[in-house]
Amino acid sequence: MGAVDCHCHLAAPEFRGDIESVLEEAKKCKVLALVVVAEYREDFEKIIQLSERYPGFVFPCLGIHPVQSSPTGNDRSVTLKIFVQDLDEALPLIELYKDRLLAIGEVGLDFTPRFASTDEQKEGQRQVLIKQIQLAKQLDLPLNVHSRSAGRPTINLLKEQGAERVLLHAFDGKPSVAMEGVKAGYFFSIPPSIIRSEQKQKLVKQLPLENICLETDSPALGPEKQVRNEPKNVFIAAEYIAKIKGILVEEVIGITTQNAQKLFPKLNNFL
C-alpha cells in the first residue's frame, strides 16, 4: 500500500546533488506520487523538468509564495506590484502546462512578524492570494496553501473568494480554527514533524481522518530538526497519525490516499 506526498519542494537547493537517488528511494518505500510545489518564479522550469523526467510520479504545482527573496538576499513579504511582474513572466508557462498542473501552489498568507508586521504588508499578501485563487478557479485547479501565523485570515479569505478544492499544508493554527476549514470541505496535510510538534498532535486529534492528507514539506519539517527531510518520510507522519487516532497505519494510508485523489482528481489517471 502506497502513500501520496501532497506537498514537497524538490526544486530546493538541498536536493541539487542527489535528487535522482531521493526519488528512487521514495519509490522503493512505496510513495505513489509526489506533489511538488513552487515558491518562486525561478522554481517553475525546474519543477516542470522534474515532472517530465518522472511522469506519473512527480506532479507539478506552480504558484507564488507569500514570502519572496529580494536582491539583497533577505526574505520579504510579497507585494502585488512584484507579484504582477512575476505572474506576467509565469503566465505563459502556466498556460503552456495548465493541463499537466495538479494545482496552483504554493500560495497563501504568512503573517510572521518579521515578514508582515504592517497592515500594508498583510493587505499586499491578501491581494496576491486573491489573484491566485481567481487563477485557480479559471483553470479549474485546486490550491496548495501556506498559512503560517495566519490560519484564520487564510481560511476566511479562501471562503470569501469561493475556493472549494483546498489543501492547507502544515497548518499551525488552533484546531478550532481548522474546523472552520473542515466545514468548508478543505483538507489538511500533516508532515513528519508531527512527532515533535504538540500543536500538530492536537490538530490531528481533532481533524476527521476524511480531511487529512500526508505531506513531507521536504526538505523542511522532517522528524529531526535541522536534518534534511525527504519524501520517503511521509510514512512517519502516517504512523504517528495512526497512533493518535488509535487505528491501523494501513487505514491512515488508505484514507489519506483517497483524500488526495478527491482533492487532486488528475491523480486518478495514474494511481
Sequence and secondary structure as in RCSB ss.txt:
>XXXX:A:sequence
MGAVDCHCHLAAPEFRGDIESVLEEAKKCKVLALVVVAEYREDFEKIIQLSERYPGFVFPCLGIHPVQSSPTGND
RSVTLKIFVQDLDEALPLIELYKDRLLAIGEVGLDFTPRFASTDEQKEGQRQVLIKQIQLAKQLDLPLNVHSRSA
GRPTINLLKEQGAERVLLHAFDGKPSVAMEGVKAGYFFSIPPSIIRSEQKQKLVKQLPLENICLETDSPALGPEK
QVRNEPKNVFIAAEYIAKIKGILVEEVIGITTQNAQKLFPKLNNFL
>XXXX:A:secstr
  EEEEEE TTSGGGTTTHHHHHHHHHHTTEEEEEE  SSGGGHHHHHHHHHHSTTTEEEEE   SEEE TTS E
EE  HHHHHHHHHHHHHHHHHHTTT  EEEEEEEE  TTT  SHHHHHHHHHHHHHHHHHHHHHT  EEEEEET 
HHHHHHHHHHTT  SEEEET  S HHHHHHHHHTT EEEE GGGGG HHHHHHHHHS GGGEEE   TTSS SST
TS   GGGHHHHHHHHHHHHTS HHHHHHHHHHHHHHHSGGGGGT 
